[in-house]
Amino acid sequence: MAKPIVAIVGRPNVGKSTIFNKLTGQRIAIVEDTPGVTRDRIFCDCEWNGHKFLLVDTGGIEPSIDDGILAHMRQQAQMAIDSADCIVMVTDLRAGVTPQDHEVASMLMRSGKPVVLAVNKCDKIGDPPMELYDFYALGLGELVPVSGVHGHGTGDLLDAVCAHLDFSEEEQEDEDRIPVAVIGRPNVGKSSLINHILGEDRLIVANEAGTTRDAIDTEVENQYGKFIFTDTAGLRKKGKVESGVERFSVLRSLAAVERSRVCVIMIDATVGFTEQDSKVAGYAHEQGKGCIIAVNKWDAVEKDTYTMDRMRKELEESFSFMSYAPIIFISAKTGQRIDKLFETIHYVDVQNGTRIPTGALNEMLARATARVQPPSDKGKRLKIFYITQSSTRPPTFVCFVNQRALFHFSYQRYIENQIRENFGLTGTPVRMLVREHGDGSAR
């Protein structure tokens, strides 16, 4: 049985994301004093008194607007309401009861779901202010004064929520899920890919850059394994990143890469390779993550017999610094090769966590040095005494040599290529550390 779901809803700018962050104990949702910052549903596990449930943050509900991003946000909130086991409606004590609050309350009453009314911004300790009782006019009954900023009343709020949830069959937590970050420039189809995988419009998709702002986790389980996909905000050039919300979005995206084990780097097939694509990919490479280059919108490209081969060759040249990354041509719109993408993610994750026995490594080293003699300088020849693997994710190897200065970059690359040729390591970067015999330092 899946964990119970609790949705946090309300009109814009009442502090839903602040309460969400306080209840989860993490700064997941972006918080800024601007309406409409949260757009998609954001999911995070929450635990109270030994019970776990899934908490969902939603964008502000504007009942009277029927077009644009705000309409998408209302649709996302409605989907959260439909799937929730309990709903927390957040209101603002300082603003008082508004007509929008009445409309949201009516929507929730029609849903037939249990609702807990959280009156936010009750920041003072002591007797509740008289204005609090005005919120009984919404007709939702149960009412909890809280302060999302200071945390006052959040325990009472969680007690009220848990009273409505069924924990009789709690789900055992999965530790074997593969965290996957979907990264790329704005508007390459990251959210469309997640929606296709899920078979529902969980993430807002609009033909404008910057639609996704938070890094949003989505659990997926199928015949290829168990995954947690994180849709991230598009990474633009630093000079084009505005202060405030977008800057925090970029930080969330970079943090999502750090949490992941595999990064799917999405390229727009209709645009081709750009300099920004290499910077996005470079960050995942530097973090040592398993990497896959997914060329999206392949259905929109006019093709002949050699189109794919030509583009693959161009991308291999453009991504020469990460030649290990497999390239897959997909369409998030039609689902073309999405199954192949899942297979590749699973394979790349295994490769990123591969550990090679020291004996096998040194047998490979003996063959490699016999085939291509190590370089020499001023009568001194490089000797590689032995090689061992020190860690995984990414696979990291330590070479013990007589003189570090003799181990030129080109010969290091040769040894790395021999490791890949003999042991695979597709889709993962490889780190090479060099130590002089008897030297405790590494580089």
Disulfide bonds with the S-S distance in Angstrom:
none
